[in-house]
């Protein structure tokens, strides 16, 4: 017992213990080989790999997608086949088929009626052993009608009544692959679940109590043993909690990446306003409030000591290019240079042509660099860039090349960010000291996906359109009326207007009846005359493509037949008609982008969506929505609801995370909470060294976010 009169012990001067390095030992069983699980041998392990399951942890996080109702009922009477049924029966006669290899029927009687169990290619001795006449058995399977008589072919289960307690009321149904059965998968999942330890709680206690979520281990157990269809809902407490764990780990990783990026020293780039003022004075309109707000946010970031990492998101025609150019002016005003990178040569040239007059009004030297620049001309541009004579460079992937050296790069603007990987973003940022990065997208992204994909970035949103933008009238027509459309086009051309005609394929193929750009080009050229119709598609040589675009921009060509190569960036104010053939084959976001090519001038504009009947219900919904609204953000949310997250952004190229449990379409609200919670935790415990921080580290290891651990300064 201590002496109450003893002086208090001196406070410890030892530094706090560093958080443990490496994966916590409690998780080792979940990250072992699959063959460490009972009943999983090399063959089953190989089959599981096809489902991206290589460790017990993957199995534990692969939840049942459906349920089979195995609740015992007294009779099949009154059931509407087909239906899964579990019933206790008395076994009657075995009736082998008179035909060779025909089915054997076994008569059975439940509490109220009789029906048959049917077996194909079953050995008689095996059947007699399973279903001895006169015995009581519980059978479970799919009840069907055959010639008006109820029967169950090959029951899923045949059990003596004393084993009925082993049968769950609700049997989970897991995703499978060829060669892997439900019974095998269920046993493997149960074995993985047995390896799952109790883990310290990483969720904020207030949030856990408010949502009524169970602890991690309990949530996992309940998710694998649902007690009814409601347990499969994303809103079910066990599933919502496990989904939140994935989203929280993801947002914690992004928050750590953001914190690390902010620790990387940037350069304080402060503009004088001289160039920006000249550009604004040359404009025939005033910027929108949204544009002014975005410029202010960007200027604030650039003036700060940390590197800027900001996303500029806006709908079609919201004026992102002007905002980006004013940001580039700030870099030049501070004595540096700027670069704007576009994903295609057409878009890069479009930016150059649009910005050249603004640059001239400010006395700025602007240049373009693409893969087409060769020899002496390219060498001269590179020399001017390295000496600082070129203030702003616009280019394609060509700007990544090692011999492209800047005198003093301050700002990198990347247009249509989803076309580039994060690595390329970093490469461009490495071409200067502490380069600020601004990425732009004209594809409205639902907030849940924006947080998933760009959660490490600050976001500026352009949610207004500049004055003078004309609304576009959208009409939906059957392609049976194509002659009327061509006649309407002829009258518009006579009035001096221009039109786009978009087709889904370049040329006809035997395997597809989709309209082809080359065929449509020939037809329209015959109708309207040589020189009045131009053709642009991605397979053309760049020089031909540019010549066709130049003819259309100059007004020499009145109709531009194109594939989706014109989806983004092309700006011809005189073009007021957009015809999209086989519109039902395009995605919502793509149709919205294409429609955004018109309505840029003073003339009333029209978008005609031609479809081939009959329309599917989903395609009909898509086209109807485009008739109803021009709001890109509403369209993006509907697109997400209809198609799913991977399709909306294009998972292969987007860096969008693949979640095993979380559903971005239906659990968007959880992503918002996870983002806020992750940032809050890191504000309170930047090193994740406190009790909840250490638990969060365990979560990061559990969710394969080793990268996040490496981002930490400690551990």
C-alpha positions as semicolon CSV with decimal commas, in nm:
position;residue;x (nm);y (nm);z (nm)
1;X;0,000;0,000;0,000
2;X;0,140;0,344;-0,092
3;X;0,227;0,600;0,175
4;X;-0,028;0,887;0,158
5;X;0,234;1,123;0,297
6;X;0,488;1,041;0,025
7;X;0,556;1,321;-0,225
8;X;0,393;1,279;-0,566
9;X;0,604;1,104;-0,828
10;X;0,776;1,329;-1,078
11;X;0,601;1,338;-1,414
12;X;0,757;1,105;-1,670
13;X;0,984;1,278;-1,921
14;X;1,000;0,973;-2,147
15;X;0,851;1,035;-2,493
16;X;0,518;0,860;-2,560
17;X;0,559;0,516;-2,708
18;X;0,550;0,515;-3,088
19;X;0,253;0,337;-3,241
20;X;0,337;-0,023;-3,335
21;X;0,470;-0,083;-3,683
22;X;0,329;-0,348;-3,913
23;X;0,002;-0,538;-3,924
24;X;-0,142;-0,610;-3,577
25;X;-0,097;-0,980;-3,479
26;X;-0,474;-1,008;-3,413
27;X;-0,525;-0,978;-3,792
28;X;-0,268;-1,246;-3,888
29;X;-0,526;-1,530;-3,919
30;X;-0,737;-1,317;-4,157
31;X;-0,435;-1,254;-4,381
32;X;-0,310;-1,614;-4,390
33;X;-0,353;-1,842;-4,692
34;X;-0,701;-1,972;-4,775
35;X;-0,582;-2,328;-4,720
36;X;-0,543;-2,255;-4,348
37;X;-0,926;-2,267;-4,332
38;X;-1,107;-2,590;-4,245
39;X;-1,243;-2,754;-4,560
40;X;-1,055;-2,531;-4,806
41;X;-0,802;-2,721;-5,013
42;X;-0,593;-2,615;-5,316
43;X;-0,879;-2,676;-5,562
44;X;-1,134;-2,465;-5,368
45;X;-0,872;-2,195;-5,307
46;X;-0,811;-2,174;-5,683
47;X;-1,185;-2,141;-5,750
48;X;-1,217;-1,866;-5,487
49;X;-0,944;-1,665;-5,661
50;X;-1,187;-1,612;-5,951
51;X;-1,400;-1,411;-5,706
52;X;-1,097;-1,199;-5,600
53;X;-1,084;-1,398;-5,274
54;X;-0,727;-1,490;-5,181
55;X;-0,731;-1,462;-4,799
56;X;-0,975;-1,541;-4,515
57;X;-1,027;-1,162;-4,479
58;X;-1,170;-1,144;-4,834
59;X;-1,410;-1,427;-4,755
60;X;-1,524;-1,263;-4,431
61;X;-1,601;-0,942;-4,622
62;X;-1,791;-1,122;-4,902
63;X;-2,148;-1,103;-4,776
64;X;-2,447;-1,302;-4,899
65;X;-2,630;-1,133;-5,183
66;X;-2,964;-1,311;-5,140
67;X;-3,155;-1,537;-4,901
68;X;-3,348;-1,857;-4,949
69;X;-3,649;-1,896;-4,721
70;X;-3,601;-2,238;-4,555
71;X;-3,867;-2,189;-4,286
72;X;-4,054;-2,511;-4,216
73;X;-4,420;-2,502;-4,324
74;X;-4,689;-2,769;-4,273
75;X;-4,795;-2,807;-4,638
76;X;-4,730;-2,699;-4,996
77;X;-5,106;-2,644;-5,043
78;X;-5,185;-2,285;-5,136
79;X;-4,832;-2,204;-5,260
80;X;-4,804;-2,051;-5,607
81;X;-4,522;-2,236;-5,791
82;X;-4,240;-2,178;-5,860
83;X;-4,145;-2,128;-5,494
84;X;-3,882;-2,263;-5,256
85;X;-4,047;-2,470;-4,984
86;X;-3,937;-2,666;-4,677
87;X;-4,187;-2,923;-4,551
88;X;-4,202;-3,243;-4,345
89;X;-4,334;-3,540;-4,544
90;X;-4,408;-3,911;-4,517
91;X;-4,230;-4,105;-4,792
92;X;-4,452;-4,319;-5,017
93;X;-4,388;-4,532;-5,326
94;X;-4,079;-4,513;-5,551
95;X;-4,191;-4,514;-5,917
96;X;-3,899;-4,572;-6,158
97;X;-3,955;-4,454;-6,516
98;X;-4,063;-4,702;-6,778
99;X;-3,813;-4,533;-7,011
100;X;-3,442;-4,610;-6,989
101;X;-3,263;-4,325;-6,809
102;X;-3,601;-4,165;-6,736
103;X;-3,666;-3,992;-6,401
104;X;-3,764;-4,172;-6,080
105;X;-4,062;-4,026;-5,895
106;X;-4,104;-4,064;-5,520
107;X;-4,452;-4,000;-5,384
108;X;-4,465;-3,800;-5,058
109;X;-4,747;-3,675;-4,834
110;X;-4,733;-3,360;-4,620
111;X;-4,992;-3,257;-4,358
112;X;-5,255;-3,172;-4,620
113;X;-5,165;-3,297;-4,968
114;X;-4,943;-3,528;-5,171
115;X;-4,685;-3,438;-5,436
116;X;-4,376;-3,596;-5,597
117;X;-3,999;-3,570;-5,561
118;X;-3,830;-3,624;-5,899
119;X;-3,475;-3,753;-5,955
120;X;-3,288;-3,790;-6,284
121;X;-3,001;-4,042;-6,309
122;X;-3,027;-4,132;-5,939
123;X;-2,930;-4,485;-5,828
124;X;-3,220;-4,678;-5,679
125;X;-3,022;-4,797;-5,376
126;X;-2,914;-4,443;-5,294
127;X;-3,274;-4,319;-5,321
128;X;-3,407;-4,597;-5,097
129;X;-3,144;-4,510;-4,838
130;X;-3,225;-4,138;-4,850
131;X;-3,602;-4,182;-4,870
132;X;-3,712;-4,517;-4,722
133;X;-4,086;-4,573;-4,783
134;X;-4,288;-4,501;-4,469
135;X;-4,015;-4,279;-4,315
136;X;-4,058;-3,916;-4,213
137;X;-3,824;-3,668;-4,386
138;X;-3,780;-3,294;-4,415
139;X;-3,732;-3,191;-4,778
140;X;-3,647;-2,846;-4,907
141;X;-3,633;-2,735;-5,269
142;X;-3,805;-2,557;-5,557
143;X;-4,169;-2,651;-5,603
144;X;-4,288;-2,650;-5,967
145;X;-4,591;-2,768;-6,160
146;X;-4,554;-3,043;-6,421
147;X;-4,870;-3,131;-6,615
148;X;-5,064;-2,957;-6,339
149;X;-4,910;-3,175;-6,064
150;X;-4,680;-3,019;-5,797
151;X;-4,328;-3,165;-5,775
152;X;-3,980;-3,088;-5,645
153;X;-3,700;-3,196;-5,877
154;X;-3,376;-3,285;-5,696
155;X;-3,446;-3,135;-5,352
156;X;-3,168;-2,917;-5,213
157;X;-3,194;-3,088;-4,873
158;X;-3,325;-3,421;-4,738
159;X;-3,301;-3,455;-4,359
160;X;-3,448;-3,677;-4,086
161;X;-3,679;-3,466;-3,860
162;X;-3,440;-3,488;-3,564
163;X;-3,182;-3,286;-3,766
164;X;-3,428;-3,006;-3,849
165;X;-3,262;-2,782;-3,589
166;X;-2,950;-2,761;-3,812
167;X;-3,152;-2,598;-4,088
168;X;-3,146;-2,214;-4,077
169;X;-3,478;-2,037;-4,139
170;X;-3,296;-1,821;-4,391
171;X;-3,010;-1,969;-4,595
172;X;-2,757;-1,715;-4,720
173;X;-2,678;-1,721;-5,093
174;X;-2,321;-1,618;-5,180
175;X;-2,173;-1,511;-5,513
176;X;-2,027;-1,815;-5,692
177;X;-1,804;-1,908;-5,983
178;X;-1,806;-2,215;-6,209
179;X;-1,722;-2,527;-6,007
180;X;-1,797;-2,371;-5,668
181;X;-2,124;-2,468;-5,495
182;X;-2,327;-2,281;-5,231
183;X;-2,252;-2,546;-4,967
184;X;-1,875;-2,513;-5,026
185;X;-1,891;-2,133;-5,023
186;X;-2,104;-2,124;-4,708
187;X;-1,863;-2,355;-4,521
188;X;-1,560;-2,152;-4,635
189;X;-1,726;-1,825;-4,524
190;X;-1,810;-1,978;-4,184
191;X;-1,448;-2,095;-4,143
192;X;-1,323;-1,742;-4,228
193;X;-1,568;-1,591;-3,982
194;X;-1,431;-1,816;-3,710
195;X;-1,089;-1,651;-3,766
196;X;-1,228;-1,300;-3,717
197;X;-1,113;-1,158;-3,381
198;X;-1,280;-0,900;-3,158
199;X;-1,115;-0,569;-3,249
200;X;-1,092;-0,235;-3,069
201;X;-1,361;0,014;-3,178
202;X;-1,254;0,272;-3,439
203;X;-1,595;0,437;-3,489
204;X;-1,670;0,753;-3,293
205;X;-1,872;0,644;-2,984
206;X;-2,137;0,913;-3,040
207;X;-2,191;0,804;-3,401
208;X;-2,204;0,436;-3,301
209;X;-2,471;0,506;-3,038
210;X;-2,671;0,738;-3,265
211;X;-2,687;0,486;-3,549
212;X;-2,741;0,184;-3,323
213;X;-2,463;-0,010;-3,496
214;X;-2,323;-0,333;-3,346
215;X;-1,952;-0,394;-3,278
216;X;-1,744;-0,506;-3,577
217;X;-1,734;-0,878;-3,495
218;X;-2,107;-0,889;-3,412
219;X;-2,192;-0,699;-3,732
220;X;-1,993;-0,949;-3,938
221;X;-2,166;-1,248;-3,774
222;X;-2,514;-1,104;-3,828
223;X;-2,437;-1,009;-4,190
224;X;-2,340;-1,372;-4,265
225;X;-2,644;-1,511;-4,080
226;X;-2,935;-1,283;-4,181
227;X;-3,265;-1,337;-4,004
228;X;-3,485;-1,207;-4,284
229;X;-3,482;-1,009;-4,608
230;X;-3,453;-0,681;-4,414
231;X;-3,104;-0,788;-4,301
232;X;-2,988;-0,769;-4,666
233;X;-3,082;-0,401;-4,693
234;X;-2,794;-0,151;-4,704
235;X;-2,976;0,025;-4,418
236;X;-2,966;-0,285;-4,192
237;X;-2,749;-0,196;-3,888
238;X;-2,490;-0,472;-3,946
239;X;-2,449;-0,394;-4,318
240;X;-2,449;-0,017;-4,267
241;X;-2,177;-0,049;-4,005
242;X;-1,956;-0,271;-4,226
243;X;-2,010;-0,037;-4,522
244;X;-1,915;0,258;-4,302
245;X;-1,593;0,078;-4,203
246;X;-1,491;0,057;-4,571
247;X;-1,584;0,419;-4,641
248;X;-1,416;0,545;-4,324
249;X;-1,091;0,360;-4,406
250;X;-1,102;0,502;-4,759
251;X;-1,168;0,858;-4,642
252;X;-0,902;0,826;-4,371
253;X;-0,652;0,729;-4,642
254;X;-0,753;1,028;-4,855
255;X;-0,737;1,259;-4,552
256;X;-0,385;1,132;-4,473
257;X;-0,282;1,187;-4,836
258;X;-0,428;1,536;-4,819
259;X;-0,252;1,610;-4,489
260;X;0,077;1,486;-4,634
261;X;0,029;1,694;-4,950
262;X;-0,036;1,999;-4,734
263;X;0,288;1,930;-4,544
264;X;0,478;1,936;-4,875
265;X;0,600;2,287;-4,904
266;X;0,455;2,485;-5,186
267;X;0,549;2,831;-5,301
268;X;0,358;3,141;-5,214
269;X;0,233;3,258;-5,552
270;X;0,063;3,596;-5,522
271;X;-0,072;3,774;-5,827
272;X;-0,060;4,149;-5,880
273;X;-0,392;4,156;-6,064
274;X;-0,240;4,338;-6,368
275;X;-0,291;4,057;-6,623
276;X;-0,621;3,938;-6,474
277;X;-0,764;4,291;-6,488
278;X;-0,669;4,322;-6,857
279;X;-0,831;3,986;-6,937
280;X;-1,152;4,075;-6,751
281;X;-1,166;4,415;-6,925
282;X;-1,149;4,241;-7,264
283;X;-1,446;4,015;-7,188
284;X;-1,786;4,107;-7,340
285;X;-1,958;3,990;-7,018
286;X;-1,905;3,984;-6,642
287;X;-1,800;3,656;-6,478
288;X;-2,071;3,478;-6,279
289;X;-2,068;3,481;-5,900
290;X;-1,961;3,115;-5,909
291;X;-1,662;3,199;-6,132
292;X;-1,561;3,490;-5,907
293;X;-1,588;3,266;-5,598
294;X;-1,378;2,990;-5,763
295;X;-1,104;3,239;-5,863
296;X;-1,092;3,370;-5,507
297;X;-1,059;3,014;-5,366
298;X;-0,782;2,927;-5,613
299;X;-0,594;3,254;-5,552
300;X;-0,612;3,190;-5,175
301;X;-0,464;2,841;-5,218
302;X;-0,186;2,964;-5,448
303;X;-0,089;3,238;-5,202
304;X;-0,062;2,988;-4,915
305;X;0,257;2,806;-4,810
306;X;0,121;2,458;-4,898
307;X;0,082;2,314;-5,246
308;X;-0,262;2,360;-5,398
309;X;-0,452;2,043;-5,490
310;X;-0,794;2,161;-5,605
311;X;-1,072;2,026;-5,827
312;X;-1,272;2,271;-6,041
313;X;-1,602;2,104;-6,122
314;X;-1,870;2,257;-6,338
315;X;-2,149;2,166;-6,574
316;X;-2,127;2,202;-6,952
317;X;-2,077;2,567;-7,037
318;X;-2,024;2,690;-6,681
319;X;-1,703;2,873;-6,776
320;X;-1,423;2,658;-6,630
321;X;-1,174;2,760;-6,900
322;X;-1,191;3,128;-6,803
323;X;-1,139;3,042;-6,435
324;X;-0,838;2,826;-6,525
325;X;-0,690;3,100;-6,745
326;X;-0,723;3,362;-6,471
327;X;-0,545;3,118;-6,236
328;X;-0,265;3,081;-6,494
329;X;-0,244;3,462;-6,507
330;X;-0,178;3,466;-6,130
331;X;0,118;3,228;-6,184
332;X;0,262;3,458;-6,454
333;X;0,198;3,776;-6,248
334;X;0,411;3,618;-5,973
335;X;0,699;3,575;-6,219
336;X;0,634;3,209;-6,306
337;X;0,480;2,997;-6,581
338;X;0,166;2,787;-6,618
339;X;0,069;2,479;-6,817
340;X;-0,276;2,350;-6,917
341;X;-0,300;1,988;-7,026
342;X;-0,590;1,840;-7,225
343;X;-0,656;1,471;-7,303
344;X;-0,690;1,508;-7,682
345;X;-0,527;1,718;-7,951
346;X;-0,865;1,855;-8,063
347;X;-0,937;1,980;-7,711
348;X;-0,584;2,122;-7,668
349;X;-0,617;2,316;-7,995
350;X;-0,965;2,432;-7,895
351;X;-0,826;2,570;-7,567
352;X;-0,539;2,739;-7,751
353;X;-0,771;2,907;-8,002
354;X;-1,012;3,020;-7,728
355;X;-0,739;3,156;-7,500
356;X;-0,511;3,317;-7,762
357;X;-0,726;3,638;-7,789
358;X;-0,742;3,667;-7,407
359;X;-0,364;3,616;-7,385
360;X;-0,314;3,882;-7,653
361;X;-0,532;4,128;-7,458
362;X;-0,301;4,076;-7,157
363;X;0,021;4,077;-7,362
364;X;0,097;3,715;-7,270
365;X;0,307;3,472;-7,475
366;X;0,105;3,150;-7,512
367;X;0,203;2,835;-7,706
368;X;0,074;2,486;-7,781
369;X;0,273;2,160;-7,772
370;X;0,136;1,830;-7,906
371;X;0,278;1,505;-8,039
372;X;0,269;1,658;-8,386
373;X;0,542;1,912;-8,304
374;X;0,869;1,781;-8,452
375;X;1,220;1,890;-8,536
376;X;1,327;2,254;-8,535
377;X;0,982;2,394;-8,456
378;X;0,959;2,174;-8,145
379;X;1,315;2,257;-8,040
380;X;1,239;2,630;-8,067
381;X;0,928;2,595;-7,846
382;X;1,121;2,395;-7,586
383;X;1,401;2,654;-7,580
384;X;1,151;2,939;-7,537
385;X;0,982;2,744;-7,256
386;X;1,310;2,672;-7,075
387;X;1,415;3,038;-7,101
388;X;1,079;3,162;-6,971
389;X;0,977;3,337;-7,295
390;X;0,659;3,124;-7,314
391;X;0,442;3,219;-7,018
392;X;0,164;2,964;-7,066
393;X;0,190;2,628;-7,242
394;X;-0,113;2,433;-7,359
395;X;-0,060;2,072;-7,457
396;X;-0,147;1,704;-7,459
397;X;0,042;1,410;-7,304
398;X;0,342;1,552;-7,493
399;X;0,410;1,788;-7,201
400;X;0,508;1,487;-6,983
401;X;0,816;1,412;-7,194
402;X;1,150;1,448;-7,012
403;X;1,288;1,712;-7,251
404;X;0,996;1,948;-7,173
405;X;1,161;2,178;-6,915
406;X;1,008;2,492;-6,768
407;X;1,198;2,799;-6,652
408;X;0,974;2,836;-6,342
409;X;0,652;2,632;-6,345
410;X;0,409;2,753;-6,077
411;X;0,070;2,610;-6,181
412;X;-0,038;2,294;-6,366
413;X;-0,400;2,279;-6,489
414;X;-0,527;1,936;-6,596
415;X;-0,848;1,930;-6,799
416;X;-1,086;1,631;-6,794
417;X;-0,903;1,479;-6,496
418;X;-1,080;1,141;-6,529
419;X;-0,887;1,077;-6,852
420;X;-0,556;1,089;-6,663
421;X;-0,419;0,880;-6,379
422;X;-0,305;1,018;-6,044
423;X;0,054;0,925;-6,140
424;X;0,040;1,158;-6,441
425;X;-0,094;1,434;-6,219
426;X;0,210;1,388;-5,994
427;X;0,451;1,376;-6,293
428;X;0,326;1,710;-6,417
429;X;0,353;1,857;-6,067
430;X;0,717;1,740;-6,053
431;X;0,818;1,966;-6,344
432;X;0,866;2,256;-6,107
433;X;0,929;2,337;-5,743
434;X;0,616;2,308;-5,527
435;X;0,386;2,327;-5,831
436;X;0,021;2,404;-5,754
437;X;-0,224;2,166;-5,926
438;X;-0,574;2,253;-6,047
439;X;-0,776;1,974;-6,211
440;X;-1,096;2,038;-6,404
441;X;-1,384;1,820;-6,508
442;X;-1,683;1,908;-6,723
443;X;-1,847;1,581;-6,625
444;X;-2,079;1,652;-6,332
445;X;-2,009;1,387;-6,070
446;X;-2,254;1,290;-5,795
447;X;-2,123;1,408;-5,458
448;X;-2,073;1,055;-5,322
449;X;-1,851;0,965;-5,620
450;X;-1,667;1,298;-5,606
451;X;-1,582;1,225;-5,241
452;X;-1,472;0,871;-5,329
453;X;-1,256;0,979;-5,621
454;X;-1,138;1,327;-5,525
455;X;-1,168;1,319;-5,146
456;X;-0,805;1,427;-5,107
457;X;-0,876;1,752;-5,292
458;X;-1,049;2,078;-5,217
459;X;-1,341;2,142;-5,455
460;X;-1,457;2,458;-5,632
461;X;-1,801;2,423;-5,788
462;X;-1,933;2,625;-6,082
463;X;-2,309;2,595;-6,048
464;X;-2,415;2,892;-6,264
465;X;-2,400;2,948;-6,639
466;X;-2,263;3,269;-6,793
467;X;-2,523;3,520;-6,920
468;X;-2,634;3,477;-7,279
469;X;-2,631;3,096;-7,272
470;X;-2,943;2,977;-7,456
471;X;-3,152;2,688;-7,321
472;X;-3,149;2,389;-7,556
473;X;-3,483;2,242;-7,661
474;X;-3,451;1,861;-7,656
475;X;-3,678;1,638;-7,863
476;X;-3,696;1,258;-7,880
477;X;-3,785;1,106;-8,220
478;X;-3,798;0,758;-8,371
479;X;-3,538;0,704;-8,644
480;X;-3,833;0,627;-8,873
481;X;-3,864;1,006;-8,900
482;X;-3,506;1,058;-9,016
483;X;-3,615;1,205;-9,352
484;X;-3,807;1,479;-9,165
485;X;-3,491;1,555;-8,966
486;X;-3,281;1,582;-9,284
487;X;-3,541;1,815;-9,439
488;X;-3,540;2,031;-9,120
489;X;-3,161;2,041;-9,138
490;X;-3,174;2,158;-9,500
491;X;-3,397;2,453;-9,407
492;X;-3,165;2,545;-9,116
493;X;-2,857;2,537;-9,343
494;X;-3,035;2,769;-9,590
495;X;-3,085;3,011;-9,298
496;X;-2,709;3,010;-9,235
497;X;-2,712;2,779;-8,930
498;X;-2,476;2,490;-8,855
499;X;-2,533;2,145;-8,707
500;X;-2,360;1,844;-8,555
501;X;-2,470;1,491;-8,647
502;X;-2,329;1,234;-8,405
503;X;-2,313;0,861;-8,479
504;X;-2,205;0,580;-8,242
505;X;-1,966;0,397;-8,481
506;X;-1,711;0,497;-8,743
507;X;-1,823;0,247;-9,010
508;X;-2,087;-0,021;-9,056
509;X;-2,000;-0,370;-8,934
510;X;-2,173;-0,703;-8,987
511;X;-2,209;-0,749;-8,612
512;X;-2,382;-0,418;-8,545
513;X;-2,666;-0,222;-8,702
514;X;-2,561;0,101;-8,531
515;X;-2,542;0,406;-8,754
516;X;-2,196;0,466;-8,893
517;X;-2,035;0,806;-8,927
518;X;-1,882;0,734;-9,270
519;X;-2,216;0,611;-9,411
520;X;-2,408;0,908;-9,270
521;X;-2,140;1,146;-9,405
522;X;-2,183;1,006;-9,759
523;X;-2,564;1,028;-9,740
524;X;-2,568;1,387;-9,612
525;X;-2,301;1,499;-9,860
526;X;-2,519;1,366;-10,144
527;X;-2,817;1,557;-10,001
528;X;-2,650;1,892;-9,919
529;X;-2,362;1,900;-10,165
530;X;-1,984;1,865;-10,170
531;X;-1,805;2,085;-9,914
532;X;-2,109;2,150;-9,697
533;X;-2,058;1,837;-9,485
534;X;-1,740;1,750;-9,290
535;X;-1,644;1,428;-9,112
536;X;-1,446;1,386;-8,788
537;X;-1,371;1,061;-8,602
538;X;-1,094;0,926;-8,381
539;X;-0,938;0,700;-8,647
540;X;-0,860;0,986;-8,889
541;X;-0,505;1,122;-8,928
542;X;-0,467;1,436;-8,710
543;X;-0,413;1,667;-9,008
544;X;-0,739;1,554;-9,174
545;X;-0,924;1,589;-8,845
546;X;-0,793;1,943;-8,795
547;X;-0,879;2,042;-9,152
548;X;-1,238;1,917;-9,112
549;X;-1,274;2,098;-8,776
550;X;-1,127;2,417;-8,927
551;X;-1,383;2,403;-9,212
552;X;-1,665;2,371;-8,959
553;X;-1,535;2,643;-8,722
554;X;-1,492;2,881;-9,019
555;X;-1,847;2,807;-9,139
556;X;-1,740;2,657;-9,473
557;X;-1,886;2,320;-9,367
558;X;-2,244;2,354;-9,242
559;X;-2,280;2,002;-9,097
560;X;-2,017;1,815;-8,895
561;X;-2,072;1,437;-8,890
562;X;-1,879;1,298;-8,596
563;X;-1,834;1,024;-8,341
564;X;-1,810;1,113;-7,972
565;X;-1,466;1,268;-8,037
566;X;-1,655;1,601;-8,012
567;X;-1,798;1,514;-7,669
568;X;-1,592;1,769;-7,477
569;X;-1,442;2,106;-7,550
570;X;-1,551;2,177;-7,908
571;X;-1,691;2,531;-7,919
572;X;-1,865;2,664;-8,232
573;X;-2,119;2,932;-8,126
574;X;-2,295;2,929;-8,466
575;X;-2,379;2,558;-8,434
576;X;-2,734;2,542;-8,298
577;X;-2,855;2,192;-8,391
578;X;-2,733;1,863;-8,244
579;X;-2,862;1,537;-8,394
580;X;-2,765;1,221;-8,204
581;X;-2,839;0,900;-8,391
582;X;-2,918;0,581;-8,197
583;X;-2,928;0,798;-7,882
584;X;-3,052;0,501;-7,676
585;X;-2,705;0,342;-7,703
586;X;-2,529;0,635;-7,528
587;X;-2,497;0,696;-7,153
588;X;-2,677;0,987;-6,988
589;X;-2,360;1,181;-6,907
590;X;-2,235;1,138;-7,265
591;X;-2,564;1,260;-7,414
592;X;-2,556;1,561;-7,179
593;X;-2,198;1,643;-7,284
594;X;-2,286;1,617;-7,653
595;X;-2,592;1,838;-7,609
596;X;-2,362;2,094;-7,444
597;X;-2,190;2,156;-7,779
598;X;-2,493;2,366;-7,886
599;X;-2,664;2,659;-7,712
600;X;-2,334;2,851;-7,712
601;X;-2,444;3,138;-7,938
602;X;-2,739;3,375;-7,955
603;X;-2,962;3,148;-8,172
604;X;-3,226;2,918;-8,023
605;X;-3,079;2,567;-8,016
606;X;-3,221;2,218;-8,059
607;X;-3,102;1,869;-7,969
608;X;-3,273;1,582;-8,154
609;X;-3,236;1,238;-7,997
610;X;-3,308;0,972;-8,260
611;X;-3,380;0,625;-8,126
612;X;-3,451;0,286;-8,278
613;X;-3,772;0,125;-8,153
614;X;-3,853;-0,061;-7,940
615;X;-3,695;0,129;-7,650
616;X;-3,607;-0,057;-7,331
617;X;-3,751;0,086;-7,009
618;X;-3,408;0,213;-6,895
619;X;-3,328;0,376;-7,230
620;X;-3,671;0,539;-7,228
621;X;-3,605;0,681;-6,881
622;X;-3,268;0,820;-6,993
623;X;-3,410;1,001;-7,297
624;X;-3,711;1,132;-7,101
625;X;-3,482;1,276;-6,833
626;X;-3,282;1,465;-7,098
627;X;-3,607;1,615;-7,226
628;X;-3,695;1,731;-6,874
629;X;-3,370;1,893;-6,756
630;X;-3,037;2,050;-6,854
631;X;-2,907;2,027;-6,495
632;X;-2,593;1,815;-6,527
633;X;-2,578;1,738;-6,155
634;X;-2,935;1,603;-6,149
635;X;-2,855;1,400;-6,461
636;X;-2,540;1,263;-6,293
637;X;-2,735;1,154;-5,983
638;X;-2,996;0,978;-6,200
639;X;-2,718;0,816;-6,405
640;X;-2,566;0,682;-6,084
641;X;-2,903;0,541;-5,974
642;X;-2,958;0,373;-6,313
643;X;-2,612;0,243;-6,399
644;X;-2,403;0,217;-6,084
645;X;-2,081;0,381;-5,976
646;X;-1,836;0,190;-6,192
647;X;-2,016;0,268;-6,516
648;X;-2,077;0,634;-6,441
649;X;-1,711;0,723;-6,414
650;X;-1,567;0,420;-6,593
651;X;-1,397;0,226;-6,317
652;X;-1,104;0,107;-6,527
653;X;-0,973;0,460;-6,581
654;X;-1,103;0,648;-6,282
655;X;-0,921;0,531;-5,974
656;X;-1,264;0,486;-5,817
657;X;-1,220;0,242;-5,526
658;X;-1,383;-0,101;-5,542
659;X;-1,577;-0,163;-5,225
660;X;-1,685;-0,514;-5,123
661;X;-1,978;-0,400;-4,907
662;X;-2,038;-0,025;-4,943
663;X;-2,290;0,077;-5,210
664;X;-2,214;0,428;-5,336
665;X;-2,553;0,459;-5,504
666;X;-2,757;0,385;-5,192
667;X;-2,519;0,483;-4,912
668;X;-2,405;0,826;-5,030
669;X;-2,487;0,978;-4,691
670;X;-2,238;0,745;-4,518
671;X;-1,958;0,876;-4,740
672;X;-2,028;1,232;-4,624
673;X;-2,018;1,123;-4,257
674;X;-1,701;0,918;-4,313
675;X;-1,523;1,214;-4,471
676;X;-1,615;1,447;-4,187
677;X;-1,525;1,188;-3,922
678;X;-1,187;1,105;-4,083
679;X;-1,085;1,471;-4,095
680;X;-1,205;1,525;-3,739
681;X;-1,005;1,227;-3,608
682;X;-0,687;1,345;-3,780
683;X;-0,735;1,697;-3,642
684;X;-0,757;1,555;-3,286
685;X;-0,494;1,281;-3,331
686;X;-0,273;1,351;-3,638
687;X;-0,041;1,057;-3,564
688;X;-0,324;0,812;-3,482
689;X;-0,147;0,737;-3,156
690;X;-0,440;0,758;-2,908
691;X;-0,674;0,467;-2,830
692;X;-0,916;0,543;-3,115
693;X;-0,628;0,634;-3,346
694;X;-0,461;0,297;-3,283
695;X;-0,794;0,122;-3,351
696;X;-0,820;0,320;-3,677
697;X;-0,473;0,196;-3,772
698;X;-0,603;-0,160;-3,724
699;X;-0,893;-0,075;-3,957
700;X;-0,652;0,057;-4,221
701;X;-0,455;-0,270;-4,208
702;X;-0,781;-0,470;-4,220
703;X;-0,898;-0,279;-4,528
704;X;-0,567;-0,322;-4,713
705;X;-0,488;0,047;-4,682
706;X;-0,118;-0,014;-4,613
707;X;-0,050;0,294;-4,827
708;X;-0,224;0,505;-4,563
709;X;0,005;0,370;-4,292
710;X;0,307;0,460;-4,507
711;X;0,172;0,815;-4,541
712;X;0,201;0,857;-4,165
713;X;0,506;1,033;-4,028
714;X;0,514;0,775;-3,747
715;X;0,449;0,403;-3,774
